[in-house]
């Protein structure tokens, strides 16, 4: 049995705040016709990207790194 580190509640609340902020920003950018990068992973559960053992989380970390380096 592998041990999974618990996620701190403060970290989760920060992720939720970030999601809400970005969700509103995405709608505003779409309305204004602005160009932006948006990635969606249908069927994934909330904050799945913090589970680094998932292949999808490795993909998203790479996508974030690529965007930051642009």
C-alpha positions in Angstrom: 0.0 0.0 0.0 1.4 3.4 -1.0 1.1 6.4 1.2 -0.4 9.5 -0.4 0.4 12.8 1.2 -2.7 14.7 2.4 -3.4 18.0 0.7 -3.5 20.9 3.1 -6.9 22.6 3.3 -5.3 26.0 2.7 -3.9 24.7 -0.5 -7.3 23.5 -1.6 -8.9 26.8 -0.8 -6.3 28.6 -2.8 -6.9 26.3 -5.8 -10.7 26.9 -5.6 -10.1 30.7 -5.5 -7.8 30.4 -8.5 -10.4 28.3 -10.4 -13.2 30.8 -9.7 -11.0 33.7 -10.8 -9.8 32.0 -14.0 -13.4 30.8 -14.8 -14.7 34.4 -14.7 -11.6 35.6 -16.6 -12.1 33.0 -19.3 -15.7 34.1 -19.9 -14.7 37.8 -20.0 -11.9 37.0 -22.5 -14.3 35.0 -24.7 -16.8 37.8 -24.6 -14.1 40.3 -25.6 -12.8 38.1 -28.4 -9.3 37.9 -26.8 -7.0 35.0 -27.8 -5.9 32.7 -24.9 -4.9 29.1 -24.2 -7.5 26.9 -22.5 -7.2 23.2 -21.8 -10.0 21.0 -20.6 -9.9 17.4 -19.4 -13.4 15.9 -19.5 -14.1 13.3 -16.9 -11.4 14.3 -14.5 -12.2 14.9 -10.9 -11.5 18.1 -8.9 -7.8 19.0 -8.5 -6.7 15.8 -10.3 -3.6 17.6 -11.5 -2.0 17.5 -8.0 -1.9 13.7 -8.2 1.4 13.4 -10.0 1.2 9.7 -10.5 -1.5 10.2 -13.1 -0.3 10.3 -16.7 -2.7 13.2 -17.3 -1.2 15.3 -14.5 2.3 14.8 -16.1 0.8 16.1 -19.4 -0.7 19.2 -17.7 2.5 20.0 -15.9 4.3 19.9 -19.2 1.7 22.1 -20.9 2.0 24.7 -18.1 5.8 24.6 -18.4 5.6 25.1 -22.2 3.2 28.1 -21.7 5.5 29.7 -19.1 8.5 29.3 -21.4 6.7 31.0 -24.4 
